[in-house]
Amino acid sequence: MTAPPRKPPDGSASTKHILCVEDDQDNREVLALLLVLKGYEVTTAHTMQDALSMAKCRAFDLYLLDRKL
């Protein structure tokens, strides 16, 4: 899932893009929504394997990982 970007929280021209990796769907959706509301572009992944595939295709500014994944 990729959420549409909103205005960056610091008012700069570029939106920071975050990859959120979380196996629990509810947690993943809530975290993505909160980050989008704060102005970040968010891509989510269900598994670490999915996240690694996504990271090979593009660079992210931040990776948020479920440590018990």
C-alpha positions in Angstrom: 0.0 0.0 0.0 1.3 3.4 -0.9 -0.6 6.4 0.6 -0.8 9.7 -1.3 1.8 12.2 -0.1 0.7 15.3 1.7 2.5 18.5 2.6 5.8 17.8 4.5 5.6 18.5 8.2 8.5 21.0 8.1 7.1 22.9 5.1 10.0 21.8 2.8 9.5 21.0 -0.9 10.2 17.3 -0.6 8.1 14.7 1.2 9.9 12.2 3.2 9.1 8.6 2.2 8.8 5.9 5.0 8.7 2.2 4.5 6.7 0.6 7.4 7.1 -3.1 7.9 4.5 -4.7 10.1 2.9 -8.1 10.0 -0.3 -7.1 11.8 -2.7 -5.5 9.3 -4.5 -3.3 11.9 -1.2 -1.9 13.3 0.2 -1.4 9.8 -2.9 0.6 8.7 -3.1 2.7 11.8 0.6 3.6 11.7 0.5 4.4 8.0 -2.6 6.6 8.5 -0.9 8.5 11.4 2.2 9.1 9.3 0.2 10.3 6.3 -1.7 12.7 8.4 1.6 14.1 9.6 2.6 14.7 5.9 4.8 11.7 5.1 4.5 9.5 2.1 4.2 5.9 3.4 4.7 2.5 1.8 3.8 -0.6 3.8 5.0 -4.1 3.7 3.6 -7.2 5.4 6.8 -9.2 5.5 10.5 -8.5 5.7 10.9 -10.3 2.3 8.4 -7.8 0.7 10.2 -4.9 2.4 13.6 -6.0 1.0 12.1 -6.3 -2.5 10.7 -2.7 -2.2 14.0 -1.4 -0.8 15.8 -2.7 -3.9 13.5 -0.8 -6.2 13.8 2.6 -4.4 15.4 4.4 -1.6 13.4 5.3 1.5 14.2 8.1 4.0 13.2 6.0 7.0 12.5 2.3 7.6 10.1 1.4 10.5 10.3 -2.3 11.4 8.4 -4.6 13.7 11.1 -6.0 15.8 9.2 -9.3 16.4 8.5 -9.8 12.8 
